[in-house]
Amino acid sequence: MDLLNTLVEKGLRRELPSREEALAVLTTSDDDLLEVVAAAGKVRRQWFGRRVKLNYLVNLKSGLCPEDCSYCSQRLGSEAGILKYTWLKPDEASKAAAAGVAGGAKRVCLVASGRGPTDRDVDRVSKTIGAIKEQNADVEVCACLGLLSDGQAERLKAAGADAYNHNLNTSESTYGDITTTHTYADRVETVRHAQGAGLSACSGLIAGMGESDADLVDVVFALRALDPDSVPVNFLIPVEGTPLAGEWNLTPQRALRILAMVRFVCPDVEVRLAGGREVHLRTMQPLALHLVNSIFLGDYLTTEGQEGKADLDMIADAGFEVEGAGTTTLPEHRGGGGCASACAPSAGAASDSAASVSASSAGAEAASARTDLVTVRRRGAGTDLAPNA
């Protein structure tokens, strides 16, 4: 297929595809799916070999968020029966993080619900980072605390944080449809705060919220322009009690096409398979390892993932290997801090030349509601039960 040959060549050169090419990946047929995966797999192996980086989430503060993000079970007015608790103490968070590191995680992601941290919250998280680094000096720590104010990224960096996560989630044009209590521009500004402080930026998206193919391409092109070091791809987990509980738009095949498109647009970036992989990819998860080079180990913030041992078995059975602590994740030319002009999008790349293609029109895929695969987390951080790692 000429399209795939072109995309592979561009990916190996770190050249941005056109919008039309990115859209075309999302509209390929199921008959061509393995060819799409194989092509994107060539780009993935060029920059990351067969390594899979493991990341582990610690939910420092769960629920009771004042923001109204429609996809989130911790949102204002959420009726989801999730765990609700205030800040974990540094030793509690460190103990939770240690379980993930023992399971093979190279990075620990410290997440707290809320619009953004107060200065006192930054102090709390700084102490937690110190406690984690004291036990595991080599572990990477990524903070995800919401919108940052001036100087807060610098304080997290000084405390030992390696990275900061703040996702764009969806396209700028549809952002107001999922959240009204802050803006898309607020999110972009926070990512730039993190980059300006010398933190490795982590920013990604959520697919499956009813967006069009054009929306998906828009947000991935925006991420390419923002140039984070890692791009987590979440697939919406439709949790009962949230506004998007009825959104079951993804098939395993569509999820794989989305991951392939992200890899072609962001060839040399850590692409992380994040929340929702068990729900939407199901038995086709191993194929995704040919597209991504990073996954979360074990459970998510408010829902359960598959058992940590199953994650490790999946990686080994698919012929991949867990990335060790002594291995640098990003290619040498990125230097851990972005690829600057070498990966800058070409003029007009993010234009609106392509017409909006809806998810339903792209292959007329229908997905069944698999509510049996959505389980609220009742173990790990904030409970007395052992974590899943």
N, C-alpha and C positions, 0 to 999 in steps of 0.2 A: 504494500500500500504506500503510494507516494507520500501521503500525509505523514505517516509514521517515520519513514526514512528521513524526511525533512526535519521532523521534530527531534529525532535522535541526533542528527548532525548538529542542529542548533544547540541541543542540550550539552553535547560534548564540547562545544565552543563557548558555552555560557551565554549564548545569544538568545534574546527574548523572542518567543514566537509572536506571530500576529494574533490579534483578537480572534480573527476568523479561524485560525488554526486551533486555538484553545477551545473555541466553541465547537469545532468539528469533533474534537476528542469526546466531548460530552454527548454527541449525537451518533457516535458509532454504534453499530448493532451488537447484539449479544453474540452473534456468530463471529464477530471480529474481536471479541473481548480478550482472548488469550494473546492475540497479536499485539493489542494495545498494552497489556501488562508486560509482555516480553520486550517491547520497544522501550517503555519507560524504565524497565529493569536494567537495560543497558546503561542508561544515564545514571541511575542510582548506583550501580556497581562501579562506574567510572570514578565517582567522587567519594564513595563510602564503602566500596568492597562488599563484603557479606556481613559487616558488623551491624549489630542492633544495640542501640543505647537504651538502657532501662532507666525510667524515671519513677519517682514515688511521691504520691500526694499526701500531705498532712493538712487536714482541715483545722486550722487554729481556732476558728470561731464559726459556728454553724447556725444558719438561719437568721431571722429577724433583720433582714436587710431593708433599708428604706427605699431602695431603688425598685423600679417596676419592670425589669427585664422579663419579657413574656416567657422566655425559655427556661427560666431559673426556678428551681424548687425552693430557693431561699428568699425569693422576692417579697416585696411588700404585698400583703394580702394573700400569700400562698396558703392553700389548704392542703398541701402535701404533708403527709405524716412523717416528716424527716426528723432526724436528731436536731435538737436545739440546745446549744450551750455557749457560754461566754468563753473568753480567751483561755486557752490551755496555758499552764505554767511552763516556763522554759524546760524544766526537767521532764515534764509530761510529753512535750513536743519532741524533745530529744530522744526519748524512749521510743516514741512512735516512728521517728525517722530512722533510728537504729534498726528497726525491724525491716524496713525497706532496703537499707544498705546491706544487711545480712542476706537478703533475698537476691542481691545482685545489682541493686539500683546504683547508678553512678551520680544521679542528680536527685535531690530532695526539693520538692516544690511546696513552699509554705503559703497557704491560701487562707484569707480571712474575708468573710462576707462584709459588705458595707460599701458606701459610696467611695470612701477613701480613708486613709489613716490619719488620725490626729498625731501630733508630735509625741504624745504619750504612747500611742500605739506603735510608733516607729521605735521608741525606746524599748517597748516590750519585745518586738520582733528582733531588734538588735541583740538583746540578751539571749533570745532563743537561738539565733544564728551562732552566737558565741558558744552556747552549750553544745550545739550540734558539731561545730568545728572542733571543739575540745575532744569529743569522743571519736570523730572521724575527720581528721584534718584534710584528707584528699577529696572528700565529697563536695560536689557542686551544690550550692544552695541558690534556688530561685525564689524570689518573693512575688506574691500576687495579692496585692492589698487594695486594688482599686485605683482611683484617680490620685495622682501625686501632686502635691504642692511644691513650690520652689524650695529647693534645698533638701527635700526628703530623699530623693534618689542618692544624693551625695552621702547622706548619713547612712543609708543602707549599704552603700559601697564601702564606706569606712568601717562598718561593723563586720564586713566579711562576705556580704552577698556577692554572688557571681553574676546573677542574671535577674531580670525583672520581666514578668509576664503581664501583658494587657492585650487582649484580643480585639481585633476590629469587628469580628463576628459576621458581619454581612456588608453589603454594598452601602455606600453613602446615601444613595437615592432612596433606599428602603429602610434605613436605620430607624427612622422615626416610627415605623410600623411595629417595631419590636420593643422599643424603649423610648420613654418620653422624659425621664428625669435627668438625663444627661445626653450629650450629643456625640455624634461620630467624631467631630473635631476635638472634643475633650479626650477621646481615646487616642487619637493620633498624637496629641500634645503630650500625653503621658508616656507614650513610647519614646518620643523624642527627648523627654526629660531623662529617661533611663539611659538612652544612648549618650546624651550629653554628659552624664555622670560617669561614663566608662563602664556601665553595666552591659552585659550581653543582652540584647533585646530579644524577647520571645513574644510573637504576636501571630494569631491565627484566625480561624473562622469556625462557624457552626453551619453545617449543611443539613438540609431537611426541614427547614422552617417554612416551606412553601415558596421559597425564592425561585426566580427564573434562572436559566442557564446564564443569561447575560449578567445577572447579579453575582453569580459565582465567579465568573471571569473578572468582573469589576473588582471584587474584593481581593482576589488573588493578584491581579495586576497592581492594585494599591499596595498590597503587602510587598510585592517585588520592589516597588518604588521606595517604600519605607525601609527596606533592606534589613529586616531582623535576621539574627543568626539562626533562629529556629521558628518553624511555622507549625503549630499544632492544628490538626484537622479533627474537629469534633463532629460527630453525627448526633443530631438532636435525640436525647433520651426523653420521650414524651411521658413525663411523670404526671400521674393523676393528681389533680388539684392545682395545675398550672394552666394558663390560657392556651398553651400549645399541646395539651394532652392528646388532642385528636389528630395531630399531624403525623401520619404514618406514610411518608412519601418516598421512602428509600427502599430499593432492592439491593441485594449484595452486588449485583452487576453495576448499578448506578454508583454505588459507593466506590467501587474500584475505578470506574471512569473518572470520578472526581479526584481521587488520589493521584491517578495518572496525570491528569491535567495540572494539578499542583506541582508534581515533580517536573513536568516539562517547562513550566513557567519559572520554577525556583529550583534549578538543577543541582546547585552545589550548596543548598541550605539544608539544615537538619529538618526534615519533614517528619513530624511526630503523629502517629496514629493515636488519637486521644479518646475522649469519652464516646460511648455508643458503638464501639466496634463489635462487641459481643451481641448487641441487640440487632444491628443491621447487616454486618458481614457474616455473622454466625459461623458456619462451617467453612466459609471461604476466607477466614482471617489469614491463613498461611499465605495465600496469594498476595495479600497486601504487603507482606514483608519484602516482596520484590519491588515495591514502590516507595515505601517509607524506610527510614533507617533508625527509627526511634519509636518506642511505645511506652505507655504507662503500665507499670507492674501492679497487679492486684486491684484494689477498690478505687472508686472515684470519690468525689466530695460527699455526695449524699446518697449514692447508689452503689451497689456491689458490682465488681467485675468478676471475671472468671478467676479461679484459684491461681495463686502465684506459680505453683508448680506446673500447672497446665500451660501458663505463658512460657515458661522455660522449656518445657517439652515441645511446645509448638515451634519455638525458634530452632531447637536442635533438629527436630524431625524435618523441618523445611530446608535444612542445610545451611543455616546461618549460625552465627556465633555471637555471644554476648560481649559487648565492648567493654574492655577492662578499664580500670581507673587510670592506668598509666598511658592510655591511648588518647590522642587528641581527636576530638570528634570532627571538627571542620577541616576541610582541605587547607593545605598550607597557604595558598594564595589569599584565603580569607583572613588568616591571622587571628581568628577568634573575635574579630570586631567589625565584620562587614567587608564587602568587596568594592565599595566606592564606585568609581567610574567604570570599572571592568564589567559590572553587572547592571549598570544604569539602563533603564528602558529607553528604547529608541524614540525619536520624535514621533508623536502621534500615536504611540502604542496604546495609550489608555483612552483613545478617542471613543466616541459613541457611534462609530460607523456601523457596528453590527446591530441588527434589529434584536429586540428582546425575544428570546426563545424560552418558553415556559417549560418547567420540568415535565408537565403532563404531555406537552406536545412532542418532546424529545423522546420518541420511542413509545409513547403512551403506556409507560410502565405503571403497574399497579402493585402496591405493597400492602400486605395484610398486617393488621395490628397484632404485634407480638407482646402483649402486655405481660405474658408469663415470663418474659426475659428481663423485666424491669423490677428489681428488688431494692427496696430502701435499705441503705447501709445501717446495720445494727451492731457492728463490731469495729474494733480499732479505736482511733482517736475519739475521745468523748464518751467512751464506754469502758466497762471493766473486762471486755472480751478481747482475746488476742486478735491482732490485725491480720489481714490477708496479704501476705507478702511471700 
